Amino acid sequence: MKLEPSNLSNGNSAGPQRTQQDGPTAPSSFPSLPSVEPERPHPVGLSALAAVTLDPPYQRLLDLARANCGGPVHWVRRKLAEAHDLLALAQISSRMQVLWLDLTAELRAMIDLRAPVPCLSGPEAPLQILPLARLGLRYPQEALVAPQPGYSFVQVLAPRNVWLANVSRDDYQVVCLGATLPISLPIKELVMMTYGALTLQAIQIDLTDPAGVLNAAAAEWWQSPPNLRRIPLSREPFIFDRKKIQKRFPENATTAPRDSGAG
């Protein structure tokens, strides 16, 4: 099942409602980074996410979603654990923000991810590299018991006209992370894989290998020598040091780092 845009704003859920984004523009309301580092240190690394104590806004988001979390006991427990990890990853990484969370049936979330996003509005238009992607994320119960198609989990809600081989050229803009994904893949891995796909750190542009290619024209475009030199669009790791970023960009320390490869 694809992530219908309407599915991300129906039912009892925590977080703001999605607004329609038209044209190749990224959301412009990404919140500023805190100017003061929290006194409580966060555990470092993906393996320590379960030990992260959520800050009050994210804890409230989780509590609201927990109130409507349905399904068998094992599925409820897994959704709550995955939701906590997703919020903890956002909290420690400074790379993303969770805007909306719903645990009623599937785990569904809307996140803003700081990553360079290539967009092409037409054959004669220049490539635009936008700094932010708004993503719809779903994690179905079936993922616990069977491998799932790689396009089952993530779609780009904004910007439009994303120009990547593994993002479909339709209104859904689903992201394909591979032919099939393993059983019970943690949601944190899905987020990391999506970041790698958007930044072209992990790429699939080989038309002879259909796994991951949803846009053949984009695959051909990125394989041409002038465009191949743009890859990757960023070498920034997913979890970056906020203090180092602020030191590098003191004139605008509350914004995300500028990634290389802007067209």
Secondary structure, 3 states (H helix, E strand, C coil): CCCCHHHHCCCCCECCCCCCCCCCCCCCCCCCCCCCCCCCCCCCCHHHHHHCCCCHHHHHHHHHHHCCCCCCHHHHHHHHHHHHHHHHHHHHHCCEEEEEEECCCCEEEEEEEEEEEEECCCCCCCCEEEEEEEEEEEECHHHHCCCEECCCCEEEEECCCECCCCECCCCCCEECCCCEECCCCCHHHHHHHHHHHHHCCCCCCCCCCCCCCCCHHHHHHHHCHHHHCCCCCCCCCCCCCHHHHHHHCHHHCCCCCCCCCCC
